[in-house]
Amino acid sequence: MSLAIVDAREWQNLLDLRTGKKVKDDDPRVQAPQTATLRDVLRRHPYPGDSDPRSNRWVTDSALDLVAAYEPQLACVVYGHQYFAGRYTPMTDVQRKGMMEELFAEIDRFVARSGYEPVVVGTGDMVPLEGEIDLGKLEGLAISSHWSARYAGLHRATPRDLDHVRSLAKVERVVGRDEWLAAFPDAEAVPARVPEHLLLAEEGWTFVTTGTPMRRPVRVPGRGFRIPLSTRLGAAPSLLDIRGLVLSGAAAGKKVALIVAEGVGMNDFLLPFTPCANQTGWHYYEPGDGFYLTLSTGRHQVFAYPSGYNYLDETDEKKDLPFSGYFLDFPAHALGDDFPGKSVAAGNHSMFVHMVFGADVCMECFARNLYNQGGFGVIHRFR
């Protein structure tokens, strides 16, 4: 049973991750040495905030502390500051260049200090926002998530709705549910969650719907059909193959670090790299749950929490995993679950790190809509 620790600088709460309820002091999980170690790391590294330039430094410091304390063979590290800051903060080209240089300096620092063999992947370029497509006046329901720019789901659309969206100049494509399912014949589909229609926006455009961010972005994910991958462990033709590289390196006795650079594509990647496919036909993964779950499991996870699905029907006070965003259950075949050795994960993408990697010990920020609420730790396995 996974234990969660919420650190708000002046106090900590220990909770059962699935139920969200406080655990008692005599719970064996509370008394475990791993819990004391993670509580100490959280205290020593208060989270500065998603848009704070020190955010990526916090990731490196936290990851190094976890590696030193737990001595795992596998580390999963997520650097997300440049995604959040770049998406919502106007910057000059010089400022963006400096932000990327600082990111890769932090990646280099983690690799040099830890001695781990790095597998570094970018999630794709960010491009300036060209405009917004307003879907607020349809008779049906349109939904786009916080992490999406290209995709919106359309539910209970009327013929008038479909005529309208097909007439919009910046809607690149309208994909029906059957066409979408047929594009991923090997994926485990959840048809009840898959919208009747999926709308695709042209590059640089995003949808305004139920569920889109309250803050207006200045940049959005660009066409991410290919992403950069830097590793000495071998070739990975597609996103699905990266997990295999990590596991093969670990099987050869190496300590391996899977490092994700969010909001970084081939235009900004500052390490030698090879392009890696991030697509199936017309679909590519944006830097959200589908990307992370596919990276971690080595299987297409486009339908686990499909773009534009009606999550409003699945959120109430009885929901399991209340600190884990949209997630309704622990993902099957997460990298840390299938890896036989010890593992840790650290990163500044709230609600994702502890769920998608399934590492023994996880540490991430506790932030919602860029509002900093502290740090968050999870122990999935007590060894």
Stockholm file with secondary structure:
# STOCKHOLM 1.0

chainA/1-383         MSLAIVDAREWQNLLDLRTGKKVKDDDPRVQAPQTATLRDVLRRHPYPGDSDPRSNRWVTDSALDLVAAYEPQLACVVYGHQYFAGRYTPMTDVQRKGMMEELFAEIDRFVARSGYEPVVVGTGDMVPLEGEIDLGKLEGLAISSHWSARYAGLHRATPRDLDHVRSLAKVERVVGRDEWLAAFPDAEAVPARVPEHLLLAEEGWTFVTTGTPMRRPVRVPGRGFRIPLSTRLGAAPSLLDIRGLVLSGAAAGKKVALIVAEGVGMNDFLLPFTPCANQTGWHYYEPGDGFYLTLSTGRHQVFAYPSGYNYLDETDEKKDLPFSGYFLDFPAHALGDDFPGKSVAAGNHSMFVHMVFGADVCMECFARNLYNQGGFGVIHRFR
#=GR chainA/1-383 SS CCEEEEECSSCEEEEETTTCCBCCTTCHHHHSHHHHHHHHHHHHSCCCCTTSTTHHHHHHHHHHHHHHHHCCSEEEEEECHHHHHHHHSCCCHHHHHHHHHHHHHHHHHHHHHHCCEEEEEECCCEEECCEEEECTTCSSEEECCTTCSSEEEEESCCHHHHHHHHHCTTEEEEEEHHHHHHHCTTSCCCTTTSCSEEEEECTTEEEECBTCCSSCCSEEECCCSEEEEEESSCCCSBGGGHHHHHHHHHHTTCCEEEEEETTCCTTTCCSCCEEEECEETTEECCTTHHHHHHHHHSSCCTTTSCTTCCGGGGCSTTCSCTTSTTCCSCCTTCHHHHCSSCEEEEESSTTTHHHHSCCSEEEEEEEETTEEEEEEEEECCCC
#=GC SS_cons         CCEEEEECSSCEEEEETTTCCBCCTTCHHHHSHHHHHHHHHHHHSCCCCTTSTTHHHHHHHHHHHHHHHHCCSEEEEEECHHHHHHHHSCCCHHHHHHHHHHHHHHHHHHHHHHCCEEEEEECCCEEECCEEEECTTCSSEEECCTTCSSEEEEESCCHHHHHHHHHCTTEEEEEEHHHHHHHCTTSCCCTTTSCSEEEEECTTEEEECBTCCSSCCSEEECCCSEEEEEESSCCCSBGGGHHHHHHHHHHTTCCEEEEEETTCCTTTCCSCCEEEECEETTEECCTTHHHHHHHHHSSCCTTTSCTTCCGGGGCSTTCSCTTSTTCCSCCTTCHHHHCSSCEEEEESSTTTHHHHSCCSEEEEEEEETTEEEEEEEEECCCC
//
